[in-house]
Amino acid sequence: MKTNTFFSIKLITLFSCIFLFASCTDLDEVVLDEVLGENASNPAGALAAAYDRLGDGTFVDHGGVFSLQEYTTDEAILPTRGSDWGDGGKWRDMHEFTWKSDNAIVGDNWNKLTNGITRSLTAIQSAEESSIPEKKLFLAESKALLAYYLYTTLDLYGQAPYRDPLNPNAPLQILKADTQIDKLITDVEALLPDLADVGQQQTHTGRFTKQAAYGFLSTMYLNRAVFKDRFNATSNFNFNEPAVSGGGTDMDRVIYYTSLLINSGKYTLESNYFKNFARDNNTGTELIFAISQKIDYIRNGSNSFAYVCMERNQRTSAANRGTNAACTTPEFYATWDNNHDDPRFNQAYQYADGTWFTNDGTTPSVPATDIVPKSANLPWFHFTRGIVAGPQYGPILLASGSLEMVNGRIKVSPLYMEKSTTTRMDFTPSLTFKNPSQAVFAQNEINQGARIFKYEFDPEGGNGNSNVDIPLYRLGGIYTMRAEAYFRKGNTALAMDDLNKLRTSRKRESLYASAPGKALTSLDVTQLYNDIGFELYWELYRRPQMIRFGKFDLPGTAKPASQPFRRVFPIPQSTIDVTKEFTQNQGYN
């Protein structure tokens, strides 16, 4: 059963102000629970609150960590579209590389992540001071979550705050990425004996298990060289530095931890790639660590990653629509040249009566037999998944408030833009801005940009809600990390084997005879880079990947060539103003 907490009980959390930066160290959390009763500050509630921060916008909303890890890259851009998405320029700042220390996205994400640090410290304190039977496990999970929030903050901002949770008089410490990465690695490695194997001790993919730690350690070792030498002007990072522990090099440790997962027998690659991002992905075979979402509980999950690309006239039901915001860039779309038959590129939908919706104008209608769950019998229309470009087709919403029907079936028609009604909904892979340095469209240009429909749009609870679990680590990504580590060690053959495992394990829909992806016959650094993108697009990994491969500073659509200081974001000015222990990151003074 999926929940928004790590137990199958309803936890409603109300949080006090965050005191991590204040002179006092009172980190009280109030937890109200209908089952736990009078003990409102118990370790289970504190740990649930630390997990809760992952899903409360932080890693599940396009304005959260996604906006820093994806909108700053070639995978995603959120332009101003006529009268929409201006918002003081905060979205354009991300892609135009004009963000400053007062940018709202920079500040909001800093607050979310440091709140996660605070909640994890509270959970550690609560577990340490308890005598519950699960003390050792809860303490290990709390410390693992702390490491995860710290790592993400250090990745994005280069600095992170910390206080000793067991010392009420502890001073505020400012951790730095280059010196803290080794300690984070050794801290998480030390937790391994106390973390549960997934499925043991009531754990599942929504909790920080040994397997989640293996994925996390792989990530930290893969990016350790960047953390240690972030502003290297030539991007010539030393990926084969001796590992902080365990012997060998950083890449040897990546291979070690990814192999533990690949060879564990606990996970298998999905032949249907898009199952990993579907409403029922919690029943899949790839998720290692994910944010569990369920329409029933506190926030009812987030539909943001699906909703943000769909156009306002694209309707999965009469009660749902998209918002016409984000798209991908011509640069990322071009990496797929000669690979549009890859099963990860896109996928048509087949209805129970055999009708295929192929989004090419050849499907006149589809059956109205798919019904939105828990609705008043609203017919459910399924759009093509994956990377979607060109003229769009689908149902039209009538003035009566229902979808247009023909002979009892949902009629499929050419679609037009809601806010530019004579403009055909044609998702052009190209982006033609009047000023090439500014991502601004005129009202009659708001159709532009190939869209990413990777995550299934869940229509059950309105536009904002979703049952789709959000993967943080899954098996496909583990294979890409091992392939990159092999390649950086000079073992191109083993790297290509891992990429081909991903390619050939995925199958196209039966419309194309369930054809597998095509294997590579050679591998160079460009193909490696592209294939990582094929597997992991829209999953919050692109910015670190671009930095590792020396791509982040390069010019692109609506993006100038940038300086290495942009590889981290500024500390929000509001934090600098009240917390004198922080110094602003270089380049932002």
VMD Tcl script that draws the C-alpha trace (Angstrom):
set ca {
  {0.00 0.00 0.00}
  {1.37 3.38 -0.96}
  {1.31 6.17 1.60}
  {2.76 9.64 1.95}
  {4.55 8.43 5.05}
  {6.72 5.43 5.66}
  {4.02 3.70 7.73}
  {0.52 2.78 6.57}
  {-0.97 5.19 9.11}
  {-2.15 8.73 8.60}
  {0.32 11.25 10.00}
  {-0.72 14.87 9.82}
  {2.30 17.04 10.48}
  {2.33 20.66 11.49}
  {5.76 22.22 11.70}
  {6.97 25.10 13.78}
  {9.32 27.77 12.49}
  {12.72 26.45 11.57}
  {15.36 27.45 14.06}
  {18.43 26.02 12.38}
  {19.81 29.49 11.72}
  {18.58 31.11 14.92}
  {20.61 31.52 18.09}
  {18.39 29.07 19.94}
  {18.34 25.38 19.06}
  {14.76 24.51 19.90}
  {13.81 22.30 16.95}
  {10.38 21.32 18.23}
  {8.09 19.49 15.80}
  {4.41 18.98 16.53}
  {3.01 15.70 15.21}
  {-0.72 15.03 15.39}
  {-1.72 11.44 14.78}
  {-5.00 9.63 15.26}
  {-3.22 6.35 16.02}
  {-0.14 7.35 17.98}
  {-2.16 9.12 20.61}
  {-0.78 11.29 23.38}
  {2.91 10.99 22.58}
  {2.98 13.65 19.89}
  {6.78 13.90 19.68}
  {7.57 10.22 19.23}
  {10.47 9.00 17.03}
  {8.11 7.55 14.40}
  {6.42 10.92 13.93}
  {9.73 12.77 13.77}
  {11.09 10.35 11.17}
  {7.87 10.58 9.17}
  {8.27 14.36 9.15}
  {11.80 14.02 7.75}
  {10.54 11.75 4.97}
  {7.59 14.06 4.39}
  {9.88 16.87 3.30}
  {11.00 14.84 0.27}
  {7.50 14.90 -1.15}
  {6.25 18.26 0.04}
  {7.23 20.02 -3.18}
  {10.95 19.48 -2.74}
  {11.57 16.57 -5.13}
  {8.13 16.22 -6.73}
  {7.27 19.70 -8.03}
  {8.73 21.38 -11.10}
  {9.41 24.47 -8.98}
  {11.39 22.43 -6.45}
  {14.80 20.83 -6.91}
  {13.70 20.01 -10.48}
  {13.90 23.68 -11.43}
  {17.56 23.83 -10.37}
  {18.59 20.45 -11.78}
  {16.61 20.56 -15.06}
  {15.63 24.12 -16.06}
  {19.33 25.04 -15.98}
  {20.10 22.36 -18.58}
  {19.32 21.40 -22.16}
  {16.59 18.99 -21.02}
  {14.09 21.59 -19.85}
  {13.17 25.22 -20.27}
  {10.20 27.21 -19.00}
  {9.85 30.26 -21.25}
  {7.47 33.15 -20.83}
  {4.55 32.22 -23.09}
  {2.67 35.35 -24.04}
  {0.68 36.34 -20.97}
  {1.71 33.23 -19.01}
  {4.73 32.25 -16.93}
  {6.35 35.68 -16.64}
  {6.38 35.59 -12.82}
  {8.99 38.31 -12.51}
  {11.41 36.39 -14.70}
  {12.22 33.75 -12.07}
  {11.73 30.81 -14.48}
  {13.68 32.43 -17.31}
  {16.51 33.19 -14.88}
  {17.11 29.47 -14.54}
  {17.70 28.86 -18.22}
  {19.19 32.24 -19.14}
  {21.70 31.90 -16.27}
  {20.77 35.29 -14.87}
  {19.73 34.13 -11.39}
  {20.88 36.19 -8.41}
  {20.77 35.68 -4.67}
  {17.25 37.14 -4.49}
  {15.72 34.77 -7.07}
  {12.60 33.21 -5.54}
  {13.37 29.72 -6.86}
  {16.87 29.80 -5.38}
  {15.47 30.95 -2.04}
  {12.50 28.59 -1.92}
  {14.61 25.53 -2.60}
  {17.21 26.55 -0.05}
  {14.43 26.81 2.52}
  {12.97 23.42 1.59}
  {16.32 21.64 1.76}
  {17.47 23.25 4.99}
  {14.05 22.43 6.43}
  {14.78 18.81 5.48}
  {18.09 19.08 7.34}
  {16.26 20.43 10.40}
  {13.64 17.69 10.32}
  {16.33 15.02 10.02}
  {18.24 16.48 12.98}
  {15.00 16.43 14.98}
  {14.44 12.78 14.01}
  {17.97 11.89 15.10}
  {17.47 13.61 18.45}
  {14.10 11.93 18.96}
  {15.45 8.45 18.16}
  {18.56 8.90 20.30}
  {16.52 9.93 23.32}
  {14.06 7.04 22.95}
  {14.11 3.43 24.09}
  {11.87 2.03 21.38}
  {12.68 -1.38 19.84}
  {13.23 0.27 16.44}
  {15.75 2.76 17.84}
  {18.72 1.49 15.84}
  {16.77 1.37 12.57}
  {15.07 4.76 13.02}
  {18.38 6.35 13.93}
  {20.06 4.92 10.83}
  {17.26 6.12 8.54}
  {17.26 9.57 10.15}
  {21.02 9.89 9.63}
  {20.73 8.66 6.05}
  {18.06 11.25 5.30}
  {20.22 13.93 6.90}
  {23.08 12.91 4.61}
  {20.74 13.00 1.59}
  {19.49 16.52 2.36}
  {23.02 17.71 3.13}
  {24.39 16.20 -0.08}
  {21.68 17.80 -2.22}
  {22.22 21.19 -0.55}
  {25.99 20.94 -1.03}
  {25.50 19.89 -4.64}
  {23.30 22.87 -5.42}
  {24.65 25.58 -3.11}
  {28.17 24.44 -2.19}
  {27.43 25.06 1.50}
  {25.00 23.66 4.07}
  {24.14 24.44 7.69}
  {24.46 21.89 10.49}
  {24.03 21.73 14.27}
  {24.82 18.82 16.56}
  {21.30 17.55 17.38}
  {22.39 16.15 20.76}
  {24.04 19.31 22.09}
  {21.55 22.07 22.96}
  {24.38 24.62 23.01}
  {25.98 23.53 19.76}
  {27.09 26.35 17.45}
  {25.95 26.57 13.87}
  {28.44 24.94 11.51}
  {28.76 25.78 7.83}
  {29.71 22.68 5.88}
  {31.52 23.04 2.57}
  {31.13 20.65 -0.37}
  {34.82 20.07 -1.04}
  {35.62 19.03 2.53}
  {32.31 17.46 3.55}
  {31.84 14.98 0.69}
  {34.30 12.48 2.16}
  {32.61 12.59 5.56}
  {29.18 12.13 3.99}
  {30.45 9.02 2.23}
  {32.01 7.50 5.34}
  {28.96 8.43 7.44}
  {26.59 6.62 5.08}
  {28.90 3.63 4.78}
  {28.90 3.39 8.58}
  {25.09 3.21 8.55}
  {24.92 0.14 6.29}
  {24.88 -2.48 9.11}
  {21.90 -0.77 10.77}
  {19.79 -0.10 7.68}
  {17.25 -2.75 6.71}
  {17.21 -4.69 3.47}
  {14.21 -3.57 1.43}
  {11.16 -5.59 2.45}
  {12.55 -6.36 5.90}
  {11.41 -4.67 9.12}
  {8.34 -3.24 7.36}
  {10.43 -1.34 4.83}
  {9.66 -0.67 1.18}
  {10.91 1.57 -1.61}
  {9.65 4.67 0.20}
  {12.12 4.15 3.05}
  {15.89 4.52 3.20}
  {17.08 0.92 3.06}
  {20.50 -0.63 2.46}
  {19.64 -0.64 -1.22}
  {18.80 3.08 -1.18}
  {22.17 3.65 0.51}
  {23.97 1.71 -2.25}
  {22.39 4.00 -4.84}
  {23.22 7.08 -2.79}
  {26.84 6.01 -2.28}
  {27.17 5.36 -6.02}
  {25.99 8.90 -6.69}
  {28.34 10.44 -4.16}
  {31.37 8.59 -5.48}
  {30.43 9.44 -9.08}
  {30.32 13.16 -8.27}
  {33.04 13.29 -5.60}
  {35.64 14.68 -8.01}
  {33.32 17.56 -8.93}
  {32.64 18.38 -5.28}
  {36.37 18.53 -4.59}
  {37.21 20.73 -7.57}
  {33.92 22.37 -8.51}
  {35.28 25.42 -10.33}
  {37.91 23.68 -12.43}
  {37.90 25.91 -15.51}
  {38.68 23.07 -17.91}
  {36.26 20.58 -16.30}
  {39.19 18.19 -16.05}
  {38.01 16.43 -12.90}
  {40.03 13.62 -11.33}
  {37.46 10.82 -11.38}
  {40.06 8.18 -10.57}
  {41.28 9.65 -7.30}
  {41.82 7.03 -4.56}
  {38.49 6.34 -2.88}
  {37.89 7.69 0.60}
  {37.40 4.11 1.86}
  {37.21 0.55 0.62}
  {40.26 0.67 -1.63}
  {40.55 1.42 -5.33}
  {39.36 4.63 -6.95}
  {36.10 6.56 -6.88}
  {35.01 4.76 -10.05}
  {35.84 1.38 -8.50}
  {33.48 2.21 -5.64}
  {30.75 3.27 -8.08}
  {31.16 -0.11 -9.79}
  {31.13 -1.89 -6.43}
  {27.92 -0.33 -5.12}
  {26.03 -0.40 -8.41}
  {26.98 -4.05 -8.87}
  {25.56 -4.86 -5.44}
  {22.21 -3.59 -6.71}
  {22.40 -5.04 -10.21}
  {23.44 -8.47 -8.96}
  {21.15 -8.55 -5.91}
  {18.27 -10.29 -7.67}
  {15.89 -7.78 -6.10}
  {15.37 -5.69 -9.24}
  {14.89 -6.23 -12.95}
  {14.63 -3.80 -15.83}
  {11.09 -3.07 -17.02}
  {10.55 -4.09 -20.63}
  {7.98 -1.27 -20.74}
  {10.17 1.70 -19.86}
  {7.18 3.92 -19.09}
  {5.93 1.56 -16.37}
  {8.57 3.23 -14.19}
  {6.54 6.47 -14.33}
  {2.97 5.13 -14.34}
  {0.18 5.28 -11.76}
  {1.01 1.74 -10.68}
  {4.80 2.07 -10.71}
  {4.91 1.01 -7.06}
  {4.23 -2.52 -8.35}
  {7.15 -2.31 -10.78}
  {10.53 -3.97 -10.64}
  {12.98 -1.07 -10.86}
  {12.28 1.35 -8.01}
  {14.99 1.30 -5.34}
  {14.22 4.50 -3.44}
  {11.18 6.58 -4.35}
  {8.82 9.18 -2.95}
  {5.58 7.33 -2.30}
  {2.50 9.19 -3.45}
  {-1.11 8.30 -2.79}
  {-4.32 10.21 -3.44}
  {-5.91 9.88 0.00}
  {-3.47 11.29 2.48}
  {-1.91 14.60 3.45}
  {-1.11 16.24 0.11}
  {-2.53 13.65 -2.29}
  {0.70 13.46 -4.27}
  {1.92 15.83 -6.96}
  {1.10 15.69 -10.67}
  {3.59 18.44 -11.45}
  {6.05 16.54 -13.65}
  {3.20 15.47 -15.93}
  {1.05 18.59 -15.71}
  {3.78 21.15 -16.42}
  {4.27 20.25 -20.10}
  {0.73 19.53 -21.21}
  {-1.18 22.28 -23.03}
  {-4.28 23.74 -21.46}
  {-6.44 22.23 -24.22}
  {-4.99 18.75 -23.70}
  {-7.52 17.05 -21.52}
  {-7.24 13.60 -20.01}
  {-10.85 14.05 -18.93}
  {-13.49 16.76 -18.88}
  {-12.20 17.72 -15.41}
  {-8.48 17.91 -16.23}
  {-6.13 19.96 -18.35}
  {-2.47 20.87 -18.69}
  {-0.82 24.24 -18.13}
  {1.44 24.85 -21.19}
  {4.64 25.67 -19.35}
  {7.82 23.67 -19.84}
  {9.34 22.01 -22.87}
  {12.69 20.60 -23.91}
  {15.30 22.37 -26.02}
  {16.36 21.78 -29.62}
  {19.75 20.66 -28.32}
  {18.34 17.82 -26.23}
  {15.83 16.86 -28.90}
  {18.69 16.61 -31.42}
  {20.52 14.06 -29.25}
  {17.72 11.65 -30.22}
  {18.44 11.92 -33.95}
  {18.25 8.42 -35.47}
  {16.92 7.12 -32.14}
  {13.21 7.91 -32.39}
  {12.51 4.17 -32.52}
  {14.14 3.72 -29.11}
  {11.42 2.42 -26.74}
  {12.26 5.25 -24.34}
  {11.50 8.02 -26.84}
  {7.72 7.73 -26.84}
  {4.87 5.26 -26.65}
  {1.37 5.14 -28.13}
  {-1.60 3.97 -26.06}
  {-3.85 1.03 -26.86}
  {-7.41 0.85 -25.54}
  {-9.06 -2.40 -24.47}
  {-10.93 -2.78 -27.76}
  {-7.63 -2.65 -29.68}
  {-7.84 1.00 -30.77}
  {-4.47 2.76 -30.80}
  {-4.12 6.48 -30.20}
  {-1.07 7.35 -32.28}
  {-1.26 11.17 -32.24}
  {-0.81 11.45 -36.01}
  {-4.35 12.31 -37.12}
  {-5.23 8.76 -38.17}
  {-7.29 7.91 -35.08}
  {-10.81 9.36 -35.48}
  {-12.08 8.24 -32.09}
  {-11.30 6.06 -29.09}
  {-13.65 4.13 -26.81}
  {-15.06 5.86 -23.74}
  {-14.67 2.73 -21.65}
  {-11.64 3.89 -19.62}
  {-13.06 5.78 -16.64}
  {-11.23 8.19 -14.35}
  {-10.95 6.44 -10.95}
  {-13.34 7.69 -8.27}
  {-15.08 10.03 -10.72}
  {-18.67 10.39 -11.83}
  {-17.97 8.07 -14.80}
  {-15.73 10.58 -16.58}
  {-14.18 9.05 -19.73}
  {-10.38 8.92 -19.52}
  {-8.31 9.87 -22.56}
  {-4.68 8.73 -22.78}
  {-2.09 10.84 -24.60}
  {1.14 9.56 -26.07}
  {3.88 9.21 -23.43}
  {7.52 10.24 -23.71}
  {8.91 12.99 -25.93}
  {6.07 14.50 -27.96}
  {6.50 16.82 -30.95}
  {4.53 17.97 -33.98}
  {0.78 18.61 -34.46}
  {-1.31 17.38 -31.55}
  {-4.63 15.56 -31.49}
  {-7.11 14.72 -28.78}
  {-10.59 15.36 -27.39}
  {-12.24 18.77 -27.40}
  {-14.09 20.09 -24.35}
  {-17.58 21.30 -25.28}
  {-19.36 24.28 -23.76}
  {-21.52 21.77 -21.91}
  {-18.48 20.71 -19.91}
  {-18.13 17.26 -21.46}
  {-15.76 15.82 -24.04}
  {-16.95 15.76 -27.64}
  {-18.30 12.31 -28.54}
  {-19.17 10.48 -31.76}
  {-21.23 7.28 -31.75}
  {-20.61 6.84 -28.04}
  {-16.82 7.19 -28.44}
  {-14.45 10.04 -27.61}
  {-13.90 12.05 -30.78}
  {-10.27 12.83 -31.62}
  {-9.69 16.20 -33.33}
  {-6.83 18.53 -34.24}
  {-6.08 20.67 -31.20}
  {-5.53 24.43 -30.94}
  {-3.96 26.51 -28.20}
  {-6.36 27.63 -25.49}
  {-4.91 31.14 -25.16}
  {-4.27 31.62 -28.88}
  {-7.29 29.96 -30.41}
  {-6.18 30.25 -34.05}
  {-2.75 28.81 -33.32}
  {-2.47 25.09 -34.07}
  {-1.15 23.03 -31.20}
  {2.06 22.14 -32.98}
  {4.90 21.32 -30.58}
  {7.82 22.42 -32.71}
  {11.19 20.99 -31.65}
  {12.70 24.37 -32.59}
  {12.39 27.43 -30.36}
  {12.42 30.78 -32.17}
  {12.69 33.66 -29.74}
  {12.59 37.22 -31.09}
  {15.55 38.00 -28.84}
  {17.70 34.84 -28.89}
  {19.04 35.57 -25.42}
  {15.60 35.82 -23.83}
  {13.14 32.94 -23.57}
  {10.03 34.96 -24.41}
  {7.28 33.98 -26.88}
  {4.62 36.20 -28.38}
  {1.06 35.04 -27.79}
  {0.82 33.39 -31.22}
  {4.08 31.48 -30.58}
  {3.08 29.74 -27.36}
  {2.79 26.36 -29.11}
  {6.55 25.98 -29.49}
  {8.69 23.34 -27.88}
  {8.70 19.53 -27.87}
  {7.08 18.30 -24.66}
  {7.99 15.65 -22.11}
  {5.07 13.38 -21.17}
  {7.25 10.85 -19.36}
  {5.24 10.68 -16.14}
  {1.67 9.48 -16.53}
  {-0.89 12.24 -16.03}
  {-3.06 10.97 -13.19}
  {-6.58 12.43 -13.56}
  {-8.02 10.92 -10.39}
  {-7.78 13.83 -7.96}
  {-7.61 16.92 -10.14}
  {-4.73 18.49 -12.00}
  {-2.45 18.66 -8.98}
  {-2.75 15.18 -7.48}
  {-1.12 11.88 -8.41}
  {-0.57 8.28 -7.39}
  {2.70 8.09 -9.37}
  {5.70 7.41 -7.13}
  {8.67 9.64 -7.95}
  {11.88 7.62 -8.39}
  {15.02 8.90 -6.70}
  {17.01 5.74 -7.47}
  {15.91 3.05 -9.88}
  {17.69 0.23 -11.64}
  {17.97 1.96 -15.01}
  {19.88 4.83 -13.45}
  {22.14 2.39 -11.62}
  {23.18 0.87 -14.94}
  {24.03 4.32 -16.32}
  {26.25 5.06 -13.31}
  {28.12 1.80 -13.70}
  {28.51 2.36 -17.44}
  {29.98 5.81 -16.84}
  {32.35 4.44 -14.18}
  {33.54 1.68 -16.50}
  {34.06 4.21 -19.28}
  {36.06 6.57 -17.05}
  {38.27 3.63 -16.09}
  {38.92 2.95 -19.77}
  {36.78 -0.20 -19.99}
  {34.65 0.79 -22.97}
  {33.44 -2.76 -23.67}
  {31.85 -3.19 -20.23}
  {30.39 0.32 -20.41}
  {28.78 -0.52 -23.76}
  {27.47 -3.81 -22.33}
  {25.59 -1.91 -19.62}
  {24.15 0.63 -22.04}
  {23.09 -2.17 -24.38}
  {21.42 -3.95 -21.50}
  {19.27 -0.85 -21.07}
  {18.64 -0.47 -24.79}
  {17.70 -4.08 -25.56}
  {15.73 -4.76 -22.38}
  {13.26 -2.05 -23.30}
  {10.57 -3.05 -25.79}
  {8.35 -0.93 -28.00}
  {4.57 -1.24 -27.83}
  {2.90 -4.12 -29.67}
  {1.93 -1.71 -32.47}
  {5.60 -2.06 -33.45}
  {5.77 -5.81 -32.79}
  {7.29 -5.25 -29.33}
  {10.64 -4.57 -30.99}
  {13.57 -4.14 -28.59}
  {15.85 -1.15 -28.70}
  {18.89 -1.34 -30.95}
  {22.27 -2.24 -29.47}
  {25.29 0.01 -29.86}
  {28.21 -1.31 -31.87}
  {30.69 1.33 -30.70}
  {30.93 3.81 -27.86}
  {32.58 7.19 -27.45}
  {32.07 9.92 -24.86}
  {29.33 11.63 -26.88}
  {27.33 8.43 -27.22}
  {27.77 7.70 -23.51}
  {26.56 11.18 -22.64}
  {23.54 10.88 -24.93}
  {22.57 7.43 -23.70}
  {22.58 8.56 -20.08}
  {20.13 11.27 -21.18}
  {17.97 8.72 -23.01}
  {17.55 6.76 -19.79}
  {17.32 9.52 -17.19}
  {15.70 12.55 -18.82}
  {13.34 14.56 -16.58}
  {14.60 12.76 -13.44}
  {16.66 15.56 -11.78}
  {20.06 14.22 -12.88}
  {20.93 16.40 -15.87}
  {22.76 19.31 -14.20}
  {25.29 17.10 -12.35}
  {25.74 15.07 -15.53}
  {26.41 18.18 -17.64}
  {28.95 19.42 -15.09}
  {30.77 16.06 -15.02}
  {30.95 15.98 -18.83}
  {32.00 19.63 -19.22}
  {28.75 20.64 -20.94}
  {27.15 22.90 -18.34}
  {29.08 26.07 -19.18}
  {28.48 25.88 -22.93}
  {26.06 28.23 -24.74}
  {22.70 26.95 -25.92}
  {19.15 28.07 -26.65}
  {18.53 31.27 -24.64}
  {21.68 30.51 -22.66}
  {25.04 32.27 -22.99}
  {28.39 30.69 -22.33}
  {28.70 30.81 -18.54}
  {31.45 30.95 -15.97}
  {32.30 28.07 -13.60}
  {30.86 29.94 -10.60}
  {27.41 29.21 -12.02}
  {27.94 25.53 -11.24}
  {26.51 26.33 -7.81}
  {23.71 28.68 -6.83}
  {24.10 31.65 -4.48}
  {23.20 31.49 -0.82}
  {19.92 33.45 -0.61}
  {20.51 37.03 0.41}
  {17.84 36.70 3.10}
  {19.98 34.02 4.75}
  {23.18 36.05 4.45}
  {21.43 39.01 6.06}
  {20.48 37.12 9.24}
  {23.17 34.43 9.46}
  {26.59 36.01 9.56}
  {28.35 32.64 9.55}
  {27.63 32.32 5.83}
  {29.76 33.98 3.18}
  {28.37 34.38 -0.32}
  {29.57 31.97 -2.98}
  {32.15 33.33 -5.39}
  {30.79 35.27 -8.34}
  {27.62 36.36 -6.54}
  {28.98 39.18 -4.39}
}
mol new
graphics top color blue
foreach p $ca { graphics top sphere $p radius 0.5 }
foreach p [lrange $ca 0 end-1] q [lrange $ca 1 end] { graphics top cylinder $p $q radius 0.2 }
display resetview
